[in-house]
Amino acid sequence: MKRTILHTDLDAFFCAVEILQKPDLVDVPFVVGGSPSGRGVVSSASYPARVYGIRSAMPTAQALRLCPNLIVLQPRHKFYSEASQNVMDILHEVSPIVEQISIDEAFLDISDDPEPGISFARRIQSRIKNELGLPTSWGIATNKLVAKIATDQGKPEGLVEVKAGEEAAFLAPLPVDVIWGVGPRTQEMLAQYGVKTVGDLAIMDRERLKNMFGERGADLTRHAHGIDERPVSVEYERRSLSCERTFSTDLKTERQMVRILQVMSEELGARLRKEDLYASTVRLKIRRPDFSTFSRQIQLQQPTDQDREIFQAAKQLLRNVNAKEEPVRLLGVALSGLSEPIRQLNLFDHSWEKEKELLKALDGIREKYGPDAVKKAARLRKRNQ
């Protein structure tokens, strides 16, 4: 049976939610992000801001240099979470098979629905806009890979359908980095063989790809031909994983806080690996002795399940939020944007693969003998300092 897979993405989501609260921002270049005075980054950029070359994950200070009149709004995650839940409620209402892959993205499998995919998507796109005031883009295809790329090609508020049998032709003229797993280094290496588009990749010698990337070379070939057999999965319903602790005695030094963050990062990394999930966003929560609470988050360059990457992100957020090293009553780390494992290929750096195998071994030891059975040398050094 031919599959009908939909992918939807909320356009400039955080900014769209802010516009609902402040309609005068609709044609104004603005971003939601961290403070430019520290190491703040852009979480979401309005489309007028994108005209200046401003993109998410860009340092806020750099965004202001590109557009001096840029308005910078601090994130309000409560509103974004509520808006996301409202959208997902609609998706779950109209389809029994929904896979949410981030706060603003989801796949739907409507293969058993008699309504054509294009009209189904158009109807739900209109409903979300009319009921919630939020713009969405949609891709319709026979598989997840092509549906997601179709969405990206139609932004903003697009509706792009790729019919069965037309997947390879649709992908062929697109730059090769639209394919999952093609990072900057891989793109650079492929360019040395004249591979700049997906069509170029599709006709590249399969043995050469296998020699370059191992078994992943076969995945690149399949994806370049628009082949993706992964199902829309509803097995994992988690939207986030978190770990937080309230201290009987306030933490007063960054060294103490960093040590706790490392322990939390190891715990969260182990939970990700146990559930076979990757996280794309790390959020830090801090509560002061006066009960004032602050929350900041950072989008990772690519999803991860590794303790070290979670810890580095959490530590960066701590230094941004707690620059004056004020006392802390509660400290927490949360991971969101949970998805099935996917990692961009990096031709020259396979250290993360070695670390992954090491972490699996450590997870097994800790599960058998307890969480304190193995400690990293860095933690021991800090404890002895």
Secondary structure, 3 states (H helix, E strand, C coil): CCCCEEEEEECCHHHHHHHHHCHHHCCCCEEEECCCCCCCEEEEECHHHHCCCCCCCCEHHHHHHHCCCCEEECCCHHHHHHHHHHHHHHHHHHCCCEEEEECCEEEEECCCCCCCHHHHHHHHHHHHHHHHCCCEEEEEECCHHHHHHHHHHHCCCCEEECCCCCHHHHHCCCEHHHCCCECHHHHHHHHCCCCCEHHHHHCCCHHHHHHHHCCHHHHHHHHHCCCCCCCCCCCCCCCEEEEEEEEEEEECCHHHHHHHHHHHHHHHHHHHHHHCCEEEEEEEEEECCCCCEEEEEEEEEEEECCHHHHHHHHHHHHHHHCCCCCCEEEEEEEEECCECCCCCECCCCCHHHHHHHHHHHHHHHHHHHCCCCCCCHHHHHHHHC
